[in-house]
């Protein structure tokens, strides 16, 4: 009998837990040898999902579990590193035993903190991917739905969990059971693991846009930490400096310098919300020469200091500041 352990670490959404547990239950129905499903919380006590529903563990102590074939870690917001390190001994043990270890959303952070992703390619939700890159430079993060790299499988979370779970079910129960689960659950066509997370939004945003504008924006996005000079961006986009200005005003309503600044401040907003980096480190990661320069620019856009923004929105699923709008 194959064994799958779900490690549920709050804060966590009921959706993520239900997708994983529910699909495994359906697989149990179709499999000749049903997989065993274990639910762990790390403390042995029930934990509450973000909607208040309680998740009750099947086992008090992960160490008492012999050798699970698969461990999936579910979490949706940052937890203190000190709280996460308690999982390290058990996860290191199951890794040595050859288990497939996976994580979704901030479950990927737990894997990284425990050293399970060093030298691996991984993914997580796009909103925290940049913070993960800064915090865990030994892991290469990509923005795909899910990705498997050897005995590690990581996922962006939410509905991308359906895609990842289909691969996990195929791994432990075989492709025939995976197909039966997909048919029973009316699952849509299986999406490839390399599918970009924001493909729909990107397509909508880019439709009908000037390709020279898109090329310039791509250059800006690729050079946040070390900003390019505008003449270099213009030349690499096939434009003169004057044409670059005209194209940006037409396509975005902003001058290229202002647009570039907002991209850098957007990066800062994400790092303030989802990383443990200090203000000075955030400033450097956004291409500012000093924390003072970053703080001045951030306040002008957000209507509050970077420290106040972090205190208000850190580790919360707060809406992003709209481009060109100040916070109330």
N, C-alpha and C positions, 0 to 999 in steps of 0.2 A: 504494500500500500504506500502510495506517495503521500507526502505530508507538506501542507502549505501553512505557514505561520504568518498571520497578519499582526504586525506591531503597530498599534494605534497610539499615537503620541499627540495629545492635545496641545494647542488648538487644532481641531480637525473638523471637516465638514461631514455631515451625515451622508451627503451624496457620494463622496469618495469611498467611504466605508461600505455603503450599500452596493455600489457598483462591484467592488472586489468580492465581497462576501456573496452577493446575489448571483453573480456569474459562476462562482465556484460551486454554489449549491446546485445550479442547473447542470454543471458538469458532473457532479456527483450522481445525478439522476441518469445520465446517459452512459457513464463509464462502467465497463465490466468490473473493474476494481475501483470503487469510488475513492477519490483522494480524501484524506483527513484534513479538516480545516481547524486550525487553532487560532485563537484570538488572545493577544497579549497586550498589556498596557504598560508594562515596565514596572509598575508599582504593585500589581496584583489586585488593585481596587478598580471598580467601575470608573469610567471617565465620561464626561459629558461632551457631546458634539456641539458645534456652534449653534444649533437650533434647540439645544436642551435635551435631545434624546441621549439616553445612557447606553454606553457600550460596556457589556460585562465580559471580562476575560474568562476563557475556558481554563486557564492555568495561572497560578499565582506567581510562579518563578520561571522565567525563560530558561534558566540553567537546568531545570528539571526535564526539559525536552531533549530527547536523545539526539536526533540528527535530522532536522527538517530538510526537505529537498529544496524548498523555496521559502524565502523570507521577504515579505513586502512591507515597507515602512511607509505609513501614511501620516502626514502632518501638513498643516496649511499656513502656519505662521512661525516666525523664528522663536526658538527656545534658547535660554542661556546655555552657553557651551558647557558649563559645569553640570547642568542637568542632563546633557546629552552624553557626556563621557561615561555615564554609568552603563550605557549599552555596549561600550567598546569591548569588554572581555567576552561577552556572549557572541557578539557579531564576529569578532575575530575567530572565535572557536568554530562557528558554523561556516565561516569562509574557508578555514583550513580543511573542513570536512567536505568541501566542494559544493556547497549549496549555491543556488542561483539567488543572489541578493538584489532586491530592487527597491526603488523609492519613488514617490510621487510628490511633486511640488516641494515643500520644505522637508519631506522625507529624504530628499537628495542631500540636503544640508547635513542631516544626521549621518548619512553615509560618508560625506566628506570629512566631517569632524572626527569620525572614527577611523579615518585613514583608508577607507575602502575604495576610494576613487582616485588615489594617487596614480598618475600615469594612465588614466582611463579617459575615454570620451564619454560625456554625460549630457543630459538635458535637464531642464527644470522650467517652470513657468517663465515666459518671456519677461514678465514684469520684474523678476528678481535675478534674471540671468547675469546682468552686468555686475550686480553686487556679488554674485557667486564667483565670477571671474576675478574680481579684485581680491576676494577673501581666500580663494583656493586656487592659486596660480598653477599648481601641479596637476590640475584637472582641466581638460579642454571642454568648455561648454558650448554646445550648439543649440540652436532654437528649432528643434524638430519635435514632433508629437511624442515620440519615445525613441530610445536607441539602446541596442544591446551591444556591449563590448565585453567579450569573453563571459565571465560569470557574473557580470553586473548588468542590470537593466534599469533604466531610469526613464521617468515620464513627466510630462508637464502637468499632469493631474487633470481633474474634472473629466470632461468627456473623452479626452485622450486616453483615460484609463481603460475605456472599452477596447481600444486598439491594442494596448499593451496586454490586457488580460487575455485577449484572444491568443496572443503569442504564448503567454504563460500556460494557458490551458492546453494548447497544442504541445507544449514541452512536456507536461506531466501526464496528459491523457491521450495524446496522439491527434493527428489531423482530423480523423473521422469524427471524434468527439467535438473538436473545435468547430467543425462545420455544422454539426447538429445543434450545438449551442447557438451559433449564429442564426440558423434558420428558426429555431424555437423563439429566440428573443427578437426576431425581426430586425436584426442588426443590418445597417447599411453596408454597402460594399466596403471591404476591408481597406483601410487607408495604409499606405506604405509608411514605414517607420520614419523615412526621411522627409515626409511631408512637412513643409514649414508650418509653424503654429499659427501664423497670421496671414495665411495665403489669401483668404477671402478679403480681409481688410486691405491688404497690400494691393490686390487686384483692383478693388473699388477706388482706392486713393490714386492709383497710377493711371487709371483708364483715361485716355484722351489728353494726358499731360505731355508737355514738351519733353522729348527725350533728353535734351541738353540740360533742362532743369533737373530731371531725375538723376542724370549723371553727376551733376554738381552736388546734389543732396547726398548721393551715395558717397562721394569723396568726403564731404563734411562728416557724415556719420562714421566713416572709417578713421577719421583723424580728430577725435575728441580730445584725447589726452595731450596730443601735440598738434595743435591747430595749424592748418595750412594757411598761407597768405592768399587773399582773394585773387590776385593776378595768376597765381599758380592754379587755383581751382578753375578760373576762367579758361586758361590755356588748355588744361587737361579735358575740359568739357567742350572744346571747339568753339569758344566764344572769346570776344574781346572783353575787357573790363566793363566797358559801357554796355555791351550786349548782355553781360551777366546781370547787371543791375536791372536792365529793362525786363529781362526774362523773369527774374525773381519777383519784381513788382507785379507783373501780369499773372504769374502762376500762384503766388502766395500772398500778395498784398503787402509784402515786406521787402526791405532792402536785404541783400545777401548777408551783410554784416549782422543785421538784427536776427535774421533767420538762424544763422550759425550760432549766435550767442544763445538763442533759445534752445537749440539742440543740446548745447553744453550744459545749460541750466536744467534741462529735462534729465540729463544724466545725473546731475547733482541731486535732484529731487528723489530719483530712484535710490541712489546710494544713501541718502539721509534716511529714507523710510526703511530700507531693507538690509543695510549693511551695518557692521559695527565699526566702520572706519571713522576716525576722528575728522573734524572739520578741515584741518590742514591736508589730510590725505584725500578727502573728497575734493578739495580745491585743486590739488595736483592732478587727480584723475579726470577732472573736467577741463584741464588746460589753462588754469589760472596760475599766475606766478606767485600769488600769495593768498592766504586765507582772507585777508582784508579785501582784496579785489573781488574775490568770490562772494564774500558776505555782502558787499555793496551791491553787486549785480543781482544777487538772489533777492535781497530785500526790495529792490526796485521792481522786480517782476512779481514776487509772491505777496508783497505787502506785509511781510513779517520777516524776522531774522531767520537764518538757517537753524539756529538752536531752538527757536520757538516752533518752527515747522517740524523739526524732529520730535520735540516733546509732544506735539499734538498728534502727529500722524505716524510716528515710528511703529513698525510692526502691526499696522492696521490696514485693512482693506479699504482705504479711503480713496475717493475719486481723485484722479490726477487733475492738476490745475489745467484748465483749458488754455490752449495757445493764445497768447495775446491778451489774456484776462487776468486781472488781479484778484487775489483772495479777498473775501469780504472781511 
